Amino acid sequence: MTPASGVYSIPNVPPGKYQLRIFHERALPQNLEFLEHPITVPETGTSMALISISETGFIPAPHMNKYGKEYPPGGGAEGTYPGAPKQ
């Protein structure tokens, strides 16, 4: 799992050939398959190029309130969220 910066490292990988696979919980499978590719780790280690996951076609995730719960149904007479400030 990467931090917010997106920078990652995989330490102590033995030299050899590997298949790089990437996962993102909201990415479409075909977007991730496009990024999959073989890599070879030499004796001295290697650094990888930048990997960018497209935001096009992401699977929408439900939006929860700050407590991790669903928002209450309906809204006010004006169609706003019941907790919205009154104008």
N, C-alpha and C positions, 0 to 999 in steps of 0.2 A: 504494500500500500504506500502510495506516495504522499508526502506532506503537501500543503497548499501550494508550495512552489513548483511541484511536479517533478522535482529532481529526485532521482533514485539511484541506488547502487545495489549490486548483488555481490557481496564479498565472497571470497574463497571458492570461486567456481573453478573446478578442475578444467584444464585444457581439453578441448574437444569440440564436436559439432552438436548444436542444439537447435531446437525450433522455438522461436520467440512467439509467445502468445500473450495477448493483452486482454484484460477484462475491465469493463466499466459497466456498472449496474444499469445505466440508462442508455447505453449505446446499442444500436441495432446490430444483430449478429453479422450482417454483410459488411458493415463498416469495420468491425473488428477483424474479420477474416481477411480484409484487404491489407491490414497492417501486419498480419502474421508472415514471418519469413525466417529462413535458416540463418544462423550466425555461427561463426567459428571463433572460439576463444583460444588465442595462442598462449604459449608458455608464459609470456610476460604480461598477460591480461590485455584488456581492450577497453576502449570507450565507445559508447554508442552515439549515433546521431540523434538529434531531437526527434521525438515521436509526437505527432499531433493527432488527436482524436477529433474527428469532425462532429460538430454539434448539429449538423443537418440530420433530421430524421430521428432525433433522440426519442426514446420512449418516455412519455410524460410520467412524472412521479407525482403522487398525490401531495398536495400542500397541506401541512398540518399547522396548527397554531403553535405558539411558543412553548406550550406544555406537551407537545407531541400528540395532541388529540385533534379529532376532526372539528371543524367549525360547526356551530349550531345551524340548523336548517333555517331557511327563510332570511328575511331582512326586514328592515323598517319599512314604513309606508313609502319612503322615498327609494326603496330598493337597495339601501345600503346595509352593510354589516351592522348588526345590533350594537356592537361596541364602538362604532365609528363616532367621532365627535359630532355634536349637533352644531349646525351652522346658523 
